[in-house]
Amino acid sequence: MADLKAQFEQAMADSKNLPEKPDNMTLLKLYALYKQASGGDADGKRPGFGDMVGRAKWDAWNGLKGKSSEEAMQEYVDLVESLK
């Protein structure tokens, strides 16, 4: 687990220095995986129609409900690696 956590932290740093900015769907996936890995299942209420960005982020995160922190970390690491 400590090794995976180190890889996850490195991937977070690497994600800020990618050769090109990922498309919005990939950015949402990265956001959702990060939130699931660091905070677990989505909590709170789904943002309303006035907050389209917040709503899209919440929906992406909520779509990962039940995924373990370790699974989310590994998927985040793999996704960042594929974007390099």
N, CA, C and O atoms as a CHARMM CRD file, in Angstrom:
* protein
*
  336
    1    1 MET  N      0.83100  -1.20100   0.00000 PROA 1      0.00000
    2    1 MET  CA     0.00000   0.00000   0.00000 PROA 1      0.00000
    3    1 MET  C      0.86600   1.25100   0.00000 PROA 1      0.00000
    4    1 MET  O      0.54700   2.21500  -0.69600 PROA 1      0.00000
    5    2 ALA  N      1.95500   1.25800   0.76600 PROA 2      0.00000
    6    2 ALA  CA     2.82600   2.43400   0.81700 PROA 2      0.00000
    7    2 ALA  C      3.42400   2.70800  -0.55800 PROA 2      0.00000
    8    2 ALA  O      3.58200   3.86200  -0.95800 PROA 2      0.00000
    9    3 ASP  N      3.75600   1.63100  -1.28000 PROA 3      0.00000
   10    3 ASP  CA     4.31100   1.77500  -2.62200 PROA 3      0.00000
   11    3 ASP  C      3.28100   2.37900  -3.56900 PROA 3      0.00000
   12    3 ASP  O      3.61100   3.25200  -4.37100 PROA 3      0.00000
   13    4 LEU  N      2.04400   1.92000  -3.47900 PROA 4      0.00000
   14    4 LEU  CA     0.97100   2.44300  -4.31300 PROA 4      0.00000
   15    4 LEU  C      0.71000   3.91200  -3.98100 PROA 4      0.00000
   16    4 LEU  O      0.47800   4.72300  -4.87800 PROA 4      0.00000
   17    5 LYS  N      0.74900   4.25100  -2.69300 PROA 5      0.00000
   18    5 LYS  CA     0.53800   5.63900  -2.27200 PROA 5      0.00000
   19    5 LYS  C      1.63000   6.53200  -2.86300 PROA 5      0.00000
   20    5 LYS  O      1.34700   7.64400  -3.31000 PROA 5      0.00000
   21    6 ALA  N      2.86800   6.05300  -2.86800 PROA 6      0.00000
   22    6 ALA  CA     3.96800   6.81700  -3.45700 PROA 6      0.00000
   23    6 ALA  C      3.77600   6.99400  -4.95900 PROA 6      0.00000
   24    6 ALA  O      4.02700   8.07200  -5.49900 PROA 6      0.00000
   25    7 GLN  N      3.33200   5.93700  -5.63200 PROA 7      0.00000
   26    7 GLN  CA     3.06200   6.01700  -7.07300 PROA 7      0.00000
   27    7 GLN  C      1.93100   7.00600  -7.34400 PROA 7      0.00000
   28    7 GLN  O      1.98600   7.77100  -8.30700 PROA 7      0.00000
   29    8 PHE  N      0.90600   6.98700  -6.48800 PROA 8      0.00000
   30    8 PHE  CA    -0.24200   7.88300  -6.62400 PROA 8      0.00000
   31    8 PHE  C      0.21400   9.33800  -6.46800 PROA 8      0.00000
   32    8 PHE  O     -0.17000  10.20200  -7.25700 PROA 8      0.00000
   33    9 GLU  N      1.02300   9.59700  -5.46000 PROA 9      0.00000
   34    9 GLU  CA     1.51400  10.95900  -5.23500 PROA 9      0.00000
   35    9 GLU  C      2.39400  11.42300  -6.39400 PROA 9      0.00000
   36    9 GLU  O      2.34200  12.58900  -6.78500 PROA 9      0.00000
   37   10 GLN  N      3.19600  10.52100  -6.94100 PROA 10     0.00000
   38   10 GLN  CA     4.01700  10.86900  -8.10400 PROA 10     0.00000
   39   10 GLN  C      3.13000  11.14700  -9.31700 PROA 10     0.00000
   40   10 GLN  O      3.39500  12.07600 -10.08100 PROA 10     0.00000
   41   11 ALA  N      2.08400  10.34900  -9.49300 PROA 11     0.00000
   42   11 ALA  CA     1.16200  10.54400 -10.61600 PROA 11     0.00000
   43   11 ALA  C      0.43800  11.88400 -10.48500 PROA 11     0.00000
   44   11 ALA  O      0.19000  12.55400 -11.48700 PROA 11     0.00000
   45   12 MET  N      0.09700  12.27900  -9.25000 PROA 12     0.00000
   46   12 MET  CA    -0.53800  13.58400  -9.04600 PROA 12     0.00000
   47   12 MET  C      0.39600  14.69700  -9.49700 PROA 12     0.00000
   48   12 MET  O     -0.03400  15.64400 -10.15500 PROA 12     0.00000
   49   13 ALA  N      1.67400  14.58500  -9.14500 PROA 13     0.00000
   50   13 ALA  CA     2.65100  15.58700  -9.57000 PROA 13     0.00000
   51   13 ALA  C      2.82400  15.55100 -11.09100 PROA 13     0.00000
   52   13 ALA  O      2.87900  16.59800 -11.73700 PROA 13     0.00000
   53   14 ASP  N      2.90900  14.35500 -11.65500 PROA 14     0.00000
   54   14 ASP  CA     3.08600  14.20000 -13.10500 PROA 14     0.00000
   55   14 ASP  C      1.89100  14.76000 -13.87700 PROA 14     0.00000
   56   14 ASP  O      2.05200  15.27700 -14.98300 PROA 14     0.00000
   57   15 SER  N      0.70200  14.65900 -13.30100 PROA 15     0.00000
   58   15 SER  CA    -0.50700  15.10900 -14.01100 PROA 15     0.00000
   59   15 SER  C     -0.49200  16.60900 -14.27600 PROA 15     0.00000
   60   15 SER  O     -1.18500  17.09300 -15.17200 PROA 15     0.00000
   61   16 LYS  N      0.29300  17.33900 -13.50100 PROA 16     0.00000
   62   16 LYS  CA     0.38200  18.78700 -13.69100 PROA 16     0.00000
   63   16 LYS  C      1.38200  19.16500 -14.77900 PROA 16     0.00000
   64   16 LYS  O      1.45200  20.32700 -15.18000 PROA 16     0.00000
   65   17 ASN  N      2.15300  18.19300 -15.25900 PROA 17     0.00000
   66   17 ASN  CA     3.19300  18.46000 -16.25700 PROA 17     0.00000
   67   17 ASN  C      3.06300  17.56500 -17.48300 PROA 17     0.00000
   68   17 ASN  O      4.06700  17.14300 -18.05700 PROA 17     0.00000
   69   18 LEU  N      1.84700  17.28000 -17.87700 PROA 18     0.00000
   70   18 LEU  CA     1.62800  16.43000 -19.05000 PROA 18     0.00000
   71   18 LEU  C      1.99100  17.20400 -20.32200 PROA 18     0.00000
   72   18 LEU  O      1.89300  18.43100 -20.34300 PROA 18     0.00000
   73   19 PRO  N      2.40700  16.50300 -21.37700 PROA 19     0.00000
   74   19 PRO  CA     2.79700  17.16900 -22.62000 PROA 19     0.00000
   75   19 PRO  C      1.67400  18.02000 -23.21200 PROA 19     0.00000
   76   19 PRO  O      1.93200  19.08600 -23.77100 PROA 19     0.00000
   77   20 GLU  N      0.42600  17.55200 -23.09200 PROA 20     0.00000
   78   20 GLU  CA    -0.70000  18.36200 -23.55000 PROA 20     0.00000
   79   20 GLU  C     -1.86800  18.17500 -22.59400 PROA 20     0.00000
   80   20 GLU  O     -1.99000  17.14800 -21.92700 PROA 20     0.00000
   81   21 LYS  N     -2.73100  19.20000 -22.54400 PROA 21     0.00000
   82   21 LYS  CA    -3.87000  19.15100 -21.63200 PROA 21     0.00000
   83   21 LYS  C     -4.86700  18.09200 -22.10200 PROA 21     0.00000
   84   21 LYS  O     -5.27000  18.09000 -23.26500 PROA 21     0.00000
   85   22 PRO  N     -5.26500  17.18700 -21.19600 PROA 22     0.00000
   86   22 PRO  CA    -6.25000  16.16100 -21.57000 PROA 22     0.00000
   87   22 PRO  C     -7.60900  16.79100 -21.89100 PROA 22     0.00000
   88   22 PRO  O     -7.89200  17.91600 -21.48000 PROA 22     0.00000
   89   23 ASP  N     -8.44500  16.05500 -22.63100 PROA 23     0.00000
   90   23 ASP  CA    -9.79100  16.54200 -22.92800 PROA 23     0.00000
   91   23 ASP  C    -10.62900  16.54300 -21.64400 PROA 23     0.00000
   92   23 ASP  O    -10.22600  15.97700 -20.62700 PROA 23     0.00000
   93   24 ASN  N    -11.78400  17.17600 -21.70700 PROA 24     0.00000
   94   24 ASN  CA   -12.61900  17.34300 -20.51600 PROA 24     0.00000
   95   24 ASN  C    -13.06600  16.02500 -19.90000 PROA 24     0.00000
   96   24 ASN  O    -13.13500  15.91100 -18.67600 PROA 24     0.00000
   97   25 MET  N    -13.37200  15.02400 -20.72600 PROA 25     0.00000
   98   25 MET  CA   -13.80700  13.73100 -20.16900 PROA 25     0.00000
   99   25 MET  C    -12.67000  13.06800 -19.39000 PROA 25     0.00000
  100   25 MET  O    -12.89600  12.45900 -18.34400 PROA 25     0.00000
  101   26 THR  N    -11.45400  13.19000 -19.90700 PROA 26     0.00000
  102   26 THR  CA   -10.29700  12.62000 -19.20300 PROA 26     0.00000
  103   26 THR  C    -10.03800  13.38300 -17.90900 PROA 26     0.00000
  104   26 THR  O     -9.71700  12.78300 -16.88400 PROA 26     0.00000
  105   27 LEU  N    -10.17900  14.70400 -17.95800 PROA 27     0.00000
  106   27 LEU  CA   -10.00500  15.50400 -16.74000 PROA 27     0.00000
  107   27 LEU  C    -11.04200  15.12400 -15.68500 PROA 27     0.00000
  108   27 LEU  O    -10.72800  15.05500 -14.49700 PROA 27     0.00000
  109   28 LEU  N    -12.27700  14.87900 -16.12200 PROA 28     0.00000
  110   28 LEU  CA   -13.31500  14.45100 -15.18100 PROA 28     0.00000
  111   28 LEU  C    -12.96100  13.10000 -14.57000 PROA 28     0.00000
  112   28 LEU  O    -13.15100  12.88300 -13.37400 PROA 28     0.00000
  113   29 LYS  N    -12.45000  12.20100 -15.38800 PROA 29     0.00000
  114   29 LYS  CA   -12.05700  10.86900 -14.90400 PROA 29     0.00000
  115   29 LYS  C    -10.93400  10.99200 -13.86700 PROA 29     0.00000
  116   29 LYS  O    -10.97100  10.34200 -12.82200 PROA 29     0.00000
  117   30 LEU  N     -9.93500  11.83400 -14.16600 PROA 30     0.00000
  118   30 LEU  CA    -8.83700  12.06100 -13.21500 PROA 30     0.00000
  119   30 LEU  C     -9.37700  12.62200 -11.89900 PROA 30     0.00000
  120   30 LEU  O     -8.99600  12.17400 -10.81700 PROA 30     0.00000
  121   31 TYR  N    -10.27100  13.60900 -12.00700 PROA 31     0.00000
  122   31 TYR  CA   -10.86600  14.21900 -10.81900 PROA 31     0.00000
  123   31 TYR  C    -11.59700  13.16700  -9.98000 PROA 31     0.00000
  124   31 TYR  O    -11.39900  13.07200  -8.76900 PROA 31     0.00000
  125   32 ALA  N    -12.44200  12.38600 -10.64700 PROA 32     0.00000
  126   32 ALA  CA   -13.24800  11.38500  -9.94300 PROA 32     0.00000
  127   32 ALA  C    -12.36200  10.33200  -9.27600 PROA 32     0.00000
  128   32 ALA  O    -12.60400   9.94800  -8.13200 PROA 32     0.00000
  129   33 LEU  N    -11.34300   9.86800  -9.98500 PROA 33     0.00000
  130   33 LEU  CA   -10.44400   8.86800  -9.40500 PROA 33     0.00000
  131   33 LEU  C     -9.67800   9.44500  -8.21700 PROA 33     0.00000
  132   33 LEU  O     -9.48400   8.76600  -7.20900 PROA 33     0.00000
  133   34 TYR  N     -9.24600  10.69700  -8.34000 PROA 34     0.00000
  134   34 TYR  CA    -8.54000  11.34800  -7.23100 PROA 34     0.00000
  135   34 TYR  C     -9.45400  11.43600  -6.00600 PROA 34     0.00000
  136   34 TYR  O     -9.05100  11.08500  -4.89700 PROA 34     0.00000
  137   35 LYS  N    -10.68400  11.90600  -6.21800 PROA 35     0.00000
  138   35 LYS  CA   -11.61100  12.06200  -5.10000 PROA 35     0.00000
  139   35 LYS  C    -11.94900  10.70600  -4.46300 PROA 35     0.00000
  140   35 LYS  O    -12.03500  10.59900  -3.24000 PROA 35     0.00000
  141   36 GLN  N    -12.13700   9.68400  -5.28400 PROA 36     0.00000
  142   36 GLN  CA   -12.46500   8.35400  -4.76200 PROA 36     0.00000
  143   36 GLN  C    -11.27300   7.79600  -3.98600 PROA 36     0.00000
  144   36 GLN  O    -11.44700   7.19500  -2.92600 PROA 36     0.00000
  145   37 ALA  N    -10.07100   7.99200  -4.51000 PROA 37     0.00000
  146   37 ALA  CA    -8.86300   7.48600  -3.85600 PROA 37     0.00000
  147   37 ALA  C     -8.60800   8.19400  -2.53100 PROA 37     0.00000
  148   37 ALA  O     -8.19500   7.56600  -1.55600 PROA 37     0.00000
  149   38 SER  N     -8.85300   9.49200  -2.49500 PROA 38     0.00000
  150   38 SER  CA    -8.51400  10.25300  -1.29600 PROA 38     0.00000
  151   38 SER  C     -9.66600  10.44100  -0.32300 PROA 38     0.00000
  152   38 SER  O     -9.44000  10.69300   0.86100 PROA 38     0.00000
  153   39 GLY  N    -10.91000  10.32000  -0.81000 PROA 39     0.00000
  154   39 GLY  CA   -12.03200  10.59800   0.08100 PROA 39     0.00000
  155   39 GLY  C    -13.10600   9.54200   0.15200 PROA 39     0.00000
  156   39 GLY  O    -14.03300   9.66000   0.95300 PROA 39     0.00000
  157   40 GLY  N    -13.00500   8.51000  -0.66600 PROA 40     0.00000
  158   40 GLY  CA   -14.04300   7.48200  -0.66700 PROA 40     0.00000
  159   40 GLY  C    -15.23900   7.90700  -1.49700 PROA 40     0.00000
  160   40 GLY  O    -15.13900   8.79900  -2.33900 PROA 40     0.00000
  161   41 ASP  N    -16.38100   7.25800  -1.25300 PROA 41     0.00000
  162   41 ASP  CA   -17.59100   7.51800  -2.03200 PROA 41     0.00000
  163   41 ASP  C    -18.03800   8.97600  -1.91300 PROA 41     0.00000
  164   41 ASP  O    -17.82700   9.62800  -0.89100 PROA 41     0.00000
  165   42 ALA  N    -18.66500   9.47300  -2.99500 PROA 42     0.00000
  166   42 ALA  CA   -19.17900  10.84400  -3.02200 PROA 42     0.00000
  167   42 ALA  C    -20.17100  11.04000  -1.87900 PROA 42     0.00000
  168   42 ALA  O    -20.97300  10.15800  -1.57100 PROA 42     0.00000
  169   43 ASP  N    -20.09700  12.20700  -1.26400 PROA 43     0.00000
  170   43 ASP  CA   -21.03200  12.50700  -0.19100 PROA 43     0.00000
  171   43 ASP  C    -21.67900  13.86100  -0.46500 PROA 43     0.00000
  172   43 ASP  O    -21.27200  14.58400  -1.37500 PROA 43     0.00000
  173   44 GLY  N    -22.66400  14.18500   0.31200 PROA 44     0.00000
  174   44 GLY  CA   -23.36000  15.44800   0.12900 PROA 44     0.00000
  175   44 GLY  C    -24.37900  15.36100  -0.99000 PROA 44     0.00000
  176   44 GLY  O    -24.56400  14.31400  -1.61000 PROA 44     0.00000
  177   45 LYS  N    -25.03400  16.48300  -1.23400 PROA 45     0.00000
  178   45 LYS  CA   -26.06300  16.53100  -2.26200 PROA 45     0.00000
  179   45 LYS  C    -25.45400  16.82700  -3.62400 PROA 45     0.00000
  180   45 LYS  O    -24.41900  17.48400  -3.73400 PROA 45     0.00000
  181   46 ARG  N    -26.11500  16.33100  -4.64500 PROA 46     0.00000
  182   46 ARG  CA   -25.71100  16.60900  -6.02300 PROA 46     0.00000
  183   46 ARG  C    -25.97600  18.09100  -6.30300 PROA 46     0.00000
  184   46 ARG  O    -27.07200  18.57800  -6.02300 PROA 46     0.00000
  185   47 PRO  N    -24.99700  18.81400  -6.84700 PROA 47     0.00000
  186   47 PRO  CA   -25.21700  20.22800  -7.15600 PROA 47     0.00000
  187   47 PRO  C    -26.38200  20.41400  -8.13000 PROA 47     0.00000
  188   47 PRO  O    -26.68000  19.53400  -8.93900 PROA 47     0.00000
  189   48 GLY  N    -27.02000  21.55500  -8.03800 PROA 48     0.00000
  190   48 GLY  CA   -28.17900  21.85000  -8.87400 PROA 48     0.00000
  191   48 GLY  C    -27.79500  22.23700 -10.29100 PROA 48     0.00000
  192   48 GLY  O    -26.61700  22.26200 -10.64700 PROA 48     0.00000
  193   49 PHE  N    -28.81100  22.54000 -11.09700 PROA 49     0.00000
  194   49 PHE  CA   -28.60200  22.87300 -12.50700 PROA 49     0.00000
  195   49 PHE  C    -27.79400  24.14900 -12.69200 PROA 49     0.00000
  196   49 PHE  O    -27.18100  24.33700 -13.74300 PROA 49     0.00000
  197   50 GLY  N    -27.77900  25.02200 -11.70500 PROA 50     0.00000
  198   50 GLY  CA   -27.01900  26.26400 -11.81100 PROA 50     0.00000
  199   50 GLY  C    -25.52200  26.05100 -11.78000 PROA 50     0.00000
  200   50 GLY  O    -24.76000  26.92800 -12.18800 PROA 50     0.00000
  201   51 ASP  N    -25.09200  24.89900 -11.30300 PROA 51     0.00000
  202   51 ASP  CA   -23.66100  24.59000 -11.18500 PROA 51     0.00000
  203   51 ASP  C    -23.34400  23.38500 -12.06500 PROA 51     0.00000
  204   51 ASP  O    -23.18500  22.26900 -11.57100 PROA 51     0.00000
  205   52 MET  N    -23.25600  23.62100 -13.37100 PROA 52     0.00000
  206   52 MET  CA   -23.06400  22.51700 -14.31900 PROA 52     0.00000
  207   52 MET  C    -21.71000  21.81800 -14.13400 PROA 52     0.00000
  208   52 MET  O    -21.62100  20.59400 -14.23500 PROA 52     0.00000
  209   53 VAL  N    -20.66200  22.60000 -13.86300 PROA 53     0.00000
  210   53 VAL  CA   -19.33700  22.00200 -13.67200 PROA 53     0.00000
  211   53 VAL  C    -19.32400  21.15500 -12.40200 PROA 53     0.00000
  212   53 VAL  O    -18.86200  20.01400 -12.41200 PROA 53     0.00000
  213   54 GLY  N    -19.83200  21.72200 -11.31500 PROA 54     0.00000
  214   54 GLY  CA   -19.89600  20.97900 -10.05400 PROA 54     0.00000
  215   54 GLY  C    -20.73200  19.72300 -10.18600 PROA 54     0.00000
  216   54 GLY  O    -20.40400  18.68300  -9.61400 PROA 54     0.00000
  217   55 ARG  N    -21.80800  19.82200 -10.93600 PROA 55     0.00000
  218   55 ARG  CA   -22.69400  18.67700 -11.15200 PROA 55     0.00000
  219   55 ARG  C    -21.97600  17.57800 -11.94000 PROA 55     0.00000
  220   55 ARG  O    -22.07500  16.40100 -11.59300 PROA 55     0.00000
  221   56 ALA  N    -21.25100  17.95900 -13.00100 PROA 56     0.00000
  222   56 ALA  CA   -20.50800  16.97900 -13.80600 PROA 56     0.00000
  223   56 ALA  C    -19.43200  16.30000 -12.96300 PROA 56     0.00000
  224   56 ALA  O    -19.23700  15.08800 -13.05800 PROA 56     0.00000
  225   57 LYS  N    -18.73500  17.08100 -12.14100 PROA 57     0.00000
  226   57 LYS  CA   -17.70100  16.50500 -11.26700 PROA 57     0.00000
  227   57 LYS  C    -18.31300  15.52800 -10.27100 PROA 57     0.00000
  228   57 LYS  O    -17.79700  14.42900 -10.06700 PROA 57     0.00000
  229   58 TRP  N    -19.42800  15.94600  -9.64700 PROA 58     0.00000
  230   58 TRP  CA   -20.07600  15.09200  -8.65400 PROA 58     0.00000
  231   58 TRP  C    -20.56200  13.80100  -9.29800 PROA 58     0.00000
  232   58 TRP  O    -20.39900  12.72000  -8.73300 PROA 58     0.00000
  233   59 ASP  N    -21.16600  13.91800 -10.49200 PROA 59     0.00000
  234   59 ASP  CA   -21.66000  12.72600 -11.19500 PROA 59     0.00000
  235   59 ASP  C    -20.52100  11.77000 -11.52800 PROA 59     0.00000
  236   59 ASP  O    -20.66100  10.55600 -11.38000 PROA 59     0.00000
  237   60 ALA  N    -19.39200  12.31700 -11.98000 PROA 60     0.00000
  238   60 ALA  CA   -18.23400  11.47200 -12.31400 PROA 60     0.00000
  239   60 ALA  C    -17.73200  10.74700 -11.07000 PROA 60     0.00000
  240   60 ALA  O    -17.43900   9.55200 -11.11300 PROA 60     0.00000
  241   61 TRP  N    -17.63600  11.47900  -9.95900 PROA 61     0.00000
  242   61 TRP  CA   -17.17100  10.89300  -8.70000 PROA 61     0.00000
  243   61 TRP  C    -18.16700   9.85500  -8.20100 PROA 61     0.00000
  244   61 TRP  O    -17.77200   8.76300  -7.79300 PROA 61     0.00000
  245   62 ASN  N    -19.45100  10.18500  -8.23000 PROA 62     0.00000
  246   62 ASN  CA   -20.47900   9.27900  -7.74900 PROA 62     0.00000
  247   62 ASN  C    -20.53100   8.00100  -8.58900 PROA 62     0.00000
  248   62 ASN  O    -20.94500   6.95100  -8.09800 PROA 62     0.00000
  249   63 GLY  N    -20.11400   8.08900  -9.84900 PROA 63     0.00000
  250   63 GLY  CA   -20.08300   6.92100 -10.72400 PROA 63     0.00000
  251   63 GLY  C    -19.08400   5.86300 -10.28400 PROA 63     0.00000
  252   63 GLY  O    -19.12400   4.72600 -10.75400 PROA 63     0.00000
  253   64 LEU  N    -18.19000   6.24300  -9.38300 PROA 64     0.00000
  254   64 LEU  CA   -17.17900   5.29900  -8.88200 PROA 64     0.00000
  255   64 LEU  C    -17.56000   4.72500  -7.51800 PROA 64     0.00000
  256   64 LEU  O    -16.74000   4.08500  -6.86000 PROA 64     0.00000
  257   65 LYS  N    -18.78700   4.95200  -7.10100 PROA 65     0.00000
  258   65 LYS  CA   -19.24200   4.48500  -5.78000 PROA 65     0.00000
  259   65 LYS  C    -18.92600   3.00600  -5.59400 PROA 65     0.00000
  260   65 LYS  O    -19.20200   2.18400  -6.46800 PROA 65     0.00000
  261   66 GLY  N    -18.34900   2.68300  -4.45400 PROA 66     0.00000
  262   66 GLY  CA   -18.03800   1.29200  -4.13100 PROA 66     0.00000
  263   66 GLY  C    -16.62400   0.87700  -4.51300 PROA 66     0.00000
  264   66 GLY  O    -16.14500  -0.16200  -4.05800 PROA 66     0.00000
  265   67 LYS  N    -15.94600   1.67000  -5.34000 PROA 67     0.00000
  266   67 LYS  CA   -14.57300   1.33500  -5.73800 PROA 67     0.00000
  267   67 LYS  C    -13.65000   1.63000  -4.55700 PROA 67     0.00000
  268   67 LYS  O    -13.76600   2.68000  -3.92500 PROA 67     0.00000
  269   68 SER  N    -12.75200   0.72300  -4.26500 PROA 68     0.00000
  270   68 SER  CA   -11.85800   0.91000  -3.13100 PROA 68     0.00000
  271   68 SER  C    -10.84300   2.01300  -3.42100 PROA 68     0.00000
  272   68 SER  O    -10.57900   2.34300  -4.57800 PROA 68     0.00000
  273   69 SER  N    -10.29100   2.56300  -2.37700 PROA 69     0.00000
  274   69 SER  CA    -9.27700   3.60700  -2.49500 PROA 69     0.00000
  275   69 SER  C     -8.07800   3.09000  -3.29100 PROA 69     0.00000
  276   69 SER  O     -7.52200   3.80300  -4.12600 PROA 69     0.00000
  277   70 GLU  N     -7.68700   1.84100  -3.02100 PROA 70     0.00000
  278   70 GLU  CA    -6.53200   1.25900  -3.71700 PROA 70     0.00000
  279   70 GLU  C     -6.80200   1.10000  -5.21600 PROA 70     0.00000
  280   70 GLU  O     -5.93600   1.39200  -6.04100 PROA 70     0.00000
  281   71 GLU  N     -8.01000   0.63300  -5.56400 PROA 71     0.00000
  282   71 GLU  CA    -8.36700   0.48700  -6.98100 PROA 71     0.00000
  283   71 GLU  C     -8.33300   1.84000  -7.68600 PROA 71     0.00000
  284   71 GLU  O     -7.80700   1.96100  -8.79300 PROA 71     0.00000
  285   72 ALA  N     -8.90100   2.85800  -7.03200 PROA 72     0.00000
  286   72 ALA  CA    -8.94200   4.20000  -7.61900 PROA 72     0.00000
  287   72 ALA  C     -7.53400   4.75900  -7.78500 PROA 72     0.00000
  288   72 ALA  O     -7.22400   5.38500  -8.79900 PROA 72     0.00000
  289   73 MET  N     -6.68100   4.53300  -6.78800 PROA 73     0.00000
  290   73 MET  CA    -5.29200   4.99900  -6.89300 PROA 73     0.00000
  291   73 MET  C     -4.59000   4.35000  -8.08500 PROA 73     0.00000
  292   73 MET  O     -3.91300   5.02800  -8.85700 PROA 73     0.00000
  293   74 GLN  N     -4.75500   3.03900  -8.23000 PROA 74     0.00000
  294   74 GLN  CA    -4.08900   2.32200  -9.31700 PROA 74     0.00000
  295   74 GLN  C     -4.60200   2.80300 -10.66800 PROA 74     0.00000
  296   74 GLN  O     -3.81400   2.99600 -11.59400 PROA 74     0.00000
  297   75 GLU  N     -5.91400   2.99800 -10.79100 PROA 75     0.00000
  298   75 GLU  CA    -6.47700   3.47900 -12.05600 PROA 75     0.00000
  299   75 GLU  C     -5.98100   4.88800 -12.37200 PROA 75     0.00000
  300   75 GLU  O     -5.72500   5.21100 -13.53100 PROA 75     0.00000
  301   76 TYR  N     -5.84500   5.72600 -11.34300 PROA 76     0.00000
  302   76 TYR  CA    -5.34000   7.08800 -11.53300 PROA 76     0.00000
  303   76 TYR  C     -3.89600   7.03700 -12.04500 PROA 76     0.00000
  304   76 TYR  O     -3.54600   7.72600 -13.00400 PROA 76     0.00000
  305   77 VAL  N     -3.06600   6.21800 -11.40100 PROA 77     0.00000
  306   77 VAL  CA    -1.66700   6.05200 -11.81800 PROA 77     0.00000
  307   77 VAL  C     -1.59800   5.56500 -13.26500 PROA 77     0.00000
  308   77 VAL  O     -0.83000   6.09500 -14.06800 PROA 77     0.00000
  309   78 ASP  N     -2.40300   4.55500 -13.59000 PROA 78     0.00000
  310   78 ASP  CA    -2.39800   4.00100 -14.95300 PROA 78     0.00000
  311   78 ASP  C     -2.84600   5.03900 -15.98500 PROA 78     0.00000
  312   78 ASP  O     -2.27500   5.12400 -17.07300 PROA 78     0.00000
  313   79 LEU  N     -3.87000   5.83000 -15.63800 PROA 79     0.00000
  314   79 LEU  CA    -4.37300   6.83500 -16.56500 PROA 79     0.00000
  315   79 LEU  C     -3.33300   7.92800 -16.81000 PROA 79     0.00000
  316   79 LEU  O     -3.11800   8.33600 -17.95100 PROA 79     0.00000
  317   80 VAL  N     -2.69600   8.39600 -15.75600 PROA 80     0.00000
  318   80 VAL  CA    -1.65600   9.42800 -15.92500 PROA 80     0.00000
  319   80 VAL  C     -0.50600   8.88100 -16.75600 PROA 80     0.00000
  320   80 VAL  O      0.02000   9.58400 -17.61900 PROA 80     0.00000
  321   81 GLU  N     -0.11000   7.63800 -16.51000 PROA 81     0.00000
  322   81 GLU  CA     0.96700   7.01800 -17.29100 PROA 81     0.00000
  323   81 GLU  C      0.59000   6.97100 -18.77000 PROA 81     0.00000
  324   81 GLU  O      1.44000   7.19300 -19.63200 PROA 81     0.00000
  325   82 SER  N     -0.67800   6.68400 -19.07100 PROA 82     0.00000
  326   82 SER  CA    -1.09500   6.57600 -20.47700 PROA 82     0.00000
  327   82 SER  C     -1.12600   7.94200 -21.16200 PROA 82     0.00000
  328   82 SER  O     -1.10900   8.01400 -22.39100 PROA 82     0.00000
  329   83 LEU  N     -1.17100   9.02800 -20.38100 PROA 83     0.00000
  330   83 LEU  CA    -1.22400  10.37500 -20.94400 PROA 83     0.00000
  331   83 LEU  C      0.16200  10.98700 -21.18300 PROA 83     0.00000
  332   83 LEU  O      0.28400  12.02400 -21.83600 PROA 83     0.00000
  333   84 LYS  N      1.19100  10.34500 -20.65500 PROA 84     0.00000
  334   84 LYS  CA     2.54900  10.88900 -20.77900 PROA 84     0.00000
  335   84 LYS  C      3.06300  10.78200 -22.20300 PROA 84     0.00000
  336   84 LYS  O      4.18900  11.19200 -22.48600 PROA 84     0.00000
